[in-house]
Amino acid sequence: MAPRRPLQAAMAAAAAAALSAGTATAGPVAPEVQRWQARADAPVYFVEAHEVPMVDVAVVLDAGSARDGDTPGLARLTARTLDEGAAGMDAGELARRLEDTGARLSTSVNRSRARVHLRSLSEEAPLAEAATLLRQVLAEPTLGEAAVQRERQQMQQALRTQRQSAAKVAERALYEAMYGEHPYATPPSGTEAGLAELDRARVEAFHRKHYSAANAGVAIVGDLERAEAEALAAKVLGALPAGEPAPALPEPPAEPAEDEVRIDFPAEQTAIAMGLPAIARGEESLEYPLRVANQVLGGGGLVSRLARAMREERGLSYSTASRLHVAPVRGPWIVRSSVKAERTEEALSVLRGEIRRLAREGLDAAEIDDAVRHLTGSFPLALASNRGLIRQLSAMAASGLPASHLASYIPRMEAVDPADVRRALDARLDPGRMATVLVGPNVEAVGAEPE
């Protein structure tokens, strides 16, 4: 019998063959994703990957900064404090036990979700120990006052550092301008006022409310059989309370809170950020055409329209790009650029002109073909490692997507045509509803209305 071909090697080979052939359909490009419901109907997504003796487990919770309420930074502070001690262990003992098993544990928070990620050897004894530690971190964190205050102070220092970056200042201001009072306006890293209010009691209350099985999903990739993965998911979720799923988020506002924000900032360049809420998870008839449009506009690097207009034709910027953020409710479509300060207004005019041109003219068939070829050709490479797979499965777990989601990506992308792009742009790209933020020297004076 021929030896089994490793999954990632097969996918990478398929990607290479697809790119050389000019299409992404030359071989299997997505792994088989197994899906089932665990405790409290928490969805579990599993991909077998036996080529290395490792297992990645990610528990994803609807506990991102959109749940912060009136204390921005609470979700991230809670997640950062989880591994500072659990089940009677202090942070040092917990770290030592993880190290002894060869495991790594990390936490992260964005606007939509919190994620606790464990990477472990797949051997029975180390994996059992690592899974126990993950279970304890999730369900029995100490959340001690000293640890909470230490992490809070580190977040406050990070905020001070962010204030020194024009791009970071622009990003925060853009989300506030796009989303106004909506929870997505809340920065995951918090605010000075929000962090000042945080203490152990608030962190404990947030953990009690949001860290439950009904509010979670699980992603598993690695050297396991289905029965072993089921047992692992059950163990990890077993100590969490059943709880309730977090309520649905409201729809974003139809109009930006502010059309244009100008912030004077001492620098040689101006950071420009533009965007509007555009696409929610599950809106596939719009998502795939918008992904193609974004690739042409600014997602395609040096071959994108924005790169040509800003860099090649005018020498305005060496860093201009666009990105489409898919979220549980409409995530933003954002254009970012960094330009020479003295050419800020010219650059802003060019960016707005390219966005209006896209909204007005759409894309021709050749542009769509090129974009689809790139997006489908690079997709298998994004799945060609456990790290890439766990990232994809985590996104699926956060939104409860069907197990066929990865397998359907390329067929859906290849089906996009100019009419699809036209409908999606008409539905979601209105240049008049885009918020614009400029952060740089003298931008307030330049943009001021004459008296």
Order of alpha helices (4+ residues) and beta strands (2+ residues): alpha-beta-beta-beta-alpha-beta-beta-alpha-beta-beta-alpha-alpha-alpha-alpha-alpha-beta-alpha-beta-beta-alpha-beta-beta-alpha-alpha-alpha-alpha-alpha-beta-alpha
